[in-house]
Amino acid sequence: MLNQATTTLAFDTRGRALLDITRRVRDWTQAQGFSEGLLTLFIRHTSASLLIQENADPEVQRDLERFFARLVPDGDTLFRHTDEGPDDMPAHVRAALTATQLSVPLLQGRLALGTWQGIYLWEHRLRTHRREVALHLLGR
């Protein structure tokens, strides 16, 4: 028989950056007492995203930001949706190019992340925001 558990975690971002949320996600998942299953994470916003990325070398995060700054620059005159400033539409494009949902297997009571993998919330806006990530764990 499969069981399920759900929650929503809130995170305060510091503006455009990757925020490592692995520990809080892991702590909640382990507290559910499941040994096997699948954890789904979903961010409830259109200008932030989720990703699994290297957690050892912070230069990886800086390189990702530099790449996206080149790919989707703030203030690009292509965009008409600028209601909240020059980073408004670029933040939506960045979220569309990344992920708003992740799935991570749970094996022997632990998230099946690789040695150098962490779960990140990627804030695409320049100013701080409170972001919500819904978690759904299905398993036994």
C-alpha positions in Angstrom: 0.0 0.0 0.0 1.3 3.5 -0.9 1.1 6.4 1.4 1.5 10.1 0.7 2.5 13.2 2.5 2.4 16.8 1.4 3.6 20.2 2.6 4.6 23.6 1.3 7.9 25.1 2.3 8.5 28.9 2.1 11.9 30.4 1.3 13.0 34.0 1.4 15.3 34.8 -1.5 18.0 37.4 -1.6 17.4 38.4 -5.1 18.7 36.8 -8.3 20.7 33.8 -7.2 20.5 30.0 -6.6 19.4 29.1 -3.1 20.3 25.6 -1.8 17.1 24.1 -0.4 18.4 20.6 -0.1 18.6 20.4 3.7 15.0 21.6 4.3 13.6 19.3 1.7 15.7 16.3 3.0 14.7 17.0 6.6 11.0 17.1 5.8 11.3 14.0 3.6 13.1 11.9 6.2 10.7 13.0 8.9 7.9 11.3 6.9 9.5 7.9 7.7 9.1 6.5 4.2 11.7 4.0 3.0 10.9 4.0 -0.8 9.0 6.5 -3.0 9.1 9.5 -5.2 9.3 13.1 -4.1 7.8 15.7 -6.4 8.7 19.4 -5.9 6.7 22.2 -7.5 7.5 25.9 -7.3 4.3 28.1 -7.2 5.7 31.1 -9.1 6.4 32.1 -12.7 9.6 34.0 -12.2 11.6 31.5 -10.2 12.5 27.9 -10.9 13.9 24.6 -9.5 16.9 22.7 -10.5 19.3 20.0 -9.4 22.8 21.2 -9.8 26.4 20.8 -8.5 26.8 21.7 -4.9 30.6 21.6 -4.6 32.0 24.4 -6.7 30.1 27.8 -6.4 31.7 28.8 -9.7 29.1 26.6 -11.4 26.3 28.8 -10.0 28.1 32.0 -11.1 28.7 30.5 -14.6 25.0 29.6 -14.9 24.1 33.2 -14.0 26.6 34.6 -16.5 25.2 32.3 -19.2 21.6 33.3 -18.5 22.6 37.0 -18.3 23.9 36.7 -21.9 21.0 34.6 -23.1 18.2 36.7 -21.5 19.5 40.1 -20.6 17.5 42.5 -18.4 16.0 45.4 -20.2 16.0 43.7 -23.6 13.9 45.9 -25.9 12.3 42.7 -27.4 10.1 42.5 -24.3 6.9 44.5 -23.9 5.9 43.0 -20.5 7.9 45.3 -18.1 5.2 46.0 -15.5 7.6 45.3 -12.6 10.8 46.6 -14.2 13.4 45.5 -16.7 14.0 42.1 -15.0 10.2 41.2 -15.2 10.0 39.4 -18.6 13.5 38.1 -18.5 12.6 36.4 -15.2 9.6 34.7 -16.9 11.8 33.5 -19.8 14.4 32.2 -17.4 11.7 30.2 -15.6 10.3 28.9 -18.9 13.8 27.7 -19.9 14.4 25.9 -16.7 12.1 23.7 -14.5 9.1 24.5 -12.2 8.8 20.8 -11.1 11.3 18.2 -10.1 11.0 14.5 -9.2 13.6 12.8 -6.9 13.4 9.1 -6.0 13.6 8.1 -2.4 15.7 5.0 -1.8 16.3 3.3 1.6 14.8 6.4 3.3 17.1 8.9 1.5 16.8 11.2 -1.5 18.7 9.5 -4.4 20.8 12.6 -5.1 24.3 12.1 -6.4 27.4 13.0 -4.4 27.7 16.5 -6.0 24.0 17.2 -6.4 21.8 19.7 -4.5 18.3 20.9 -5.0 18.1 24.7 -5.7 15.5 27.3 -5.9 16.6 29.8 -8.6 15.3 33.3 -8.0 15.2 35.1 -11.4 14.1 38.5 -10.1 16.6 41.1 -8.8 14.8 41.9 -5.6 14.0 39.6 -2.7 10.9 37.5 -2.7 9.2 34.9 -0.5 8.8 31.7 -2.7 6.7 28.6 -2.0 7.6 25.1 -3.0 5.0 22.4 -2.7 6.2 18.9 -1.9 4.4 15.7 -2.5 5.9 12.4 -1.3 4.4 9.1 -2.5 5.7 5.8 -1.3 6.0 3.4 1.6 
